[in-house]
Amino acid sequence: MEDRRIQIPTACSVNVAIIDELQQTSLFKQYCVEVPRKGGFKGPESESEWPFMNLSWGAYMMYCLVVVPKELYNLPKDDPFYIDLQKRNVMQYFTITKERKTFDIDPQYHLNSLRNAISHVNFTIDTNDVFTFWDRRHWEARATKKQLENFLRIMADATHRVYVDIRNGKREIIKGVYQLMRSKEKGDAKNV
């Protein structure tokens, strides 16, 4: 039976794209007033819209795009997934305050540390919406809400590309690791 969990990051990306479009409509804005009111919640000001893009939205995206696709962290650092993230300088959105290795040397280390921080809720959010993440005592990074959103959009795209490769037969999952296909005719896989 197929493990549908691998669809979560792509579904999250689509959900975000839908909400990005919908939030510009008057109906969305109307429901951002009516629905919280029905539940007894108030927006920041009377009759104002509920701030839909609040911190819970960011937590949803972090979990779906960084924690759920755990198999990505088993890929070798020369995998196209990591090469793409390095080319796009995905960690530019963070201020790294503690690290053992730089992102250029070991992108897995940084993404694994971020994943660990999120999955163990090892992060704080200050009153200026600055996130501070840490993984034990060896890694720490900060990002503003906007910087984190930029990072997550790149992760959504990069993760989606891996799942497209799986769907198109360019990768397969063997023992929980996404492997690139060397030859579709032979059916053999190369873990690169």
N, C-alpha and C positions, 0 to 999 in steps of 0.2 A: 504494500500500500504506500502511496506517495505521501511524503511528509509535507503538508501544506504550510508548515511554519516558514519555509523559505520564501513564501509569497508576502510575508508581513512587511519587509522593507519596501518592496515595490508598491504594495497597497498603501503604505504610509505616504510614499512620494505622490501617488495619484490623489490621495485624500488632501494632501497639502495643496496640490495644484488646483483642485476643485474649490477648496476654501479660499485660495488666493483670488480666484475669479468671483466667487459668490460674495465675498465680503465687500465688493464694490457696489452691490445691488441694494436697492431700498428695502426689498423683502428681507434680506439677511439682517440689515440694520434694525428693521422692525422686530424681528424675532430676538435680536440681542437685547431688546428692551422687554418684550412680552414674556419670554420663557423664564428668565431669572425672576421676574416679578411674580409669576405663578408659583415659583418655588420659594418665595419669600426672601430672595436675595436682591440687594440693591446695587446699582452701578455706583461709580464714584460720585456722581451727582444725580439728583432726582431726575427721573425721566431720561437719563443718559443711557447710551448703549453699554451693555456688558462688554468689558474689554476682552473679546474672544481670544486674541493673540496674547494670552496671559502666560504666566510661568508654567501652568500645567500643559499648555500646548508645546512648549519647549521640552518638557519632561517626556511627553508622549513621543516626540520626534527623536530625542536622544535614545530612548529605550528601543524604539523600533528600528532605528538606523545604525546604532552603534552596538547595542547589547545583543539583540536577537540574532543578527547574522554571525554567530560565533565562529562558524567554519572559516570565515575570511581570515581569522587571526592564525590559522594553521598554514596559510599559504607561505611559500618561501618569499624572501624579500625581493627576489628578481621576478616575481609574478607580475604580469601586466597590470593587475589591480594596484599594487604598490608603486610600480613605475609611473602609472597615471597620476596617482595621488602626489608623488614627489614632483612630477612635472607641473602640476597645478598648485604646488606649494601650499597644500591644504593646512599645514600647521601655522601658516602666516597669521591666522586669525586668533592665535593664542600667544600669550606672553608666558614662556616657559621659565619658571623660577627655580626649578630643581629638576635635574635629569642626570642619568648615568651616561647616556649616549645621545648624540644629536639625531634629529629626524632624518637628515641626509644619510647618516651611517646606518641607522636601524629604525625604519618607519614602523615596523611591527611593535617595537618596544613602546613607542609613544601611543599608538592606537590601542594596544593591549592595556596600557596603563590608564588611558582614558576610559576604555570599556570597563575595567575593574572599578574605577572611581564611580562611574555611573551605576553599575550593577550593584555596588555595595552602598550606594547613596553617600559616597565620600565626596560631597561637594556642598558648598554654601552659596547663597545668593544674597548679596548685600542690598542695601536700600537704593543703590544706583543701578541695580540689575547687573552687577558684575559677578560672574560665576568663578569660584575658585574650586578646582578639582585636585585631588591628591590620591596617590596610590602608595599606601604604606608610608615609608619614610624616604623613598627614593625618587619620587616624581611629583611635581606640582605645576599647575598651569592655571592661567586666568584668561577669561574672555568676557567681553560685554555680550549682552543679549543679541545685539546685531551681528557681532563677529561670530557668535555661536550659530546663528541662523545661516550665515554665509557658509560656514564649515559644513553644517548639516545638509545644505542643498548640494554641495559637492559630493558628500558621502552618499546622498540619495542617488545621484547620477551614477557614481562609480559602482555602487552596490547593484543598481539596476542593470548595468552593463554585464556584470557577472551572471546574473540570472537570465539575461538574454542569451549569453553564450551557452548556458546550460540548456535552455529551450531550443536553441539552434544546433545543438549537438557538438559545439566547440569545446564544452567542458562536460565532465560528469562528476558525480559525487561517489567517491570510493572511501569507505570507512570514515565518513564525516569530513572528508577533505575535497574541496573543489579542484579537480585536476583538469588541465588543458589536454585536449585530444591531439595526439600526434598524427594519427591517420584514421580517418573515418572508415576506410575500407578494411583495415586490419582490426579496428576496434580497440587498439591498445592505447593506453593513456600514459602521459608523461607528467609527473608532478614537478612543474616548473615554477 
